[in-house]
């Protein structure tokens, strides 16, 4: 669904795949950590067309959003080869950061909302630096 929407907005196939991967990673985190969540996809219109992906859940929140972006970090700790089969790879939020132009993580002990934007066209040269963290509560 996300890939199809991205193509309708104007993304080429590879970029649409990257948008779909980003949405899948965020939805997977919501299900894994909160049991459920909500995905919203919005077209961004204007001179910088693109897609905004918003995933919200009612889970426990992310204790350290900065560390959650580090590859290999999952569920509050660094993964070891023995823990990977049960805790994933710890690369989901880092992948979203690398595949989108801007992202914001808003988290409390009751809710997490991740908003990511990807624009049609060449990637932003500062893509990996465009993450904002807001920890409320």
Protein Blocks (a to p, Z undefined) as FASTA:
>chain_A
ZZmmmmmnopafklmmmmmmmmmmmmmmmmmmnopacddddddedjbgcdddddddfbeb
jfblmlmmpghiaghiacdfklmmmnonolmmmmmmmmpmbdcddddfkbccdddddded
jddfklmmmcccddeZZ
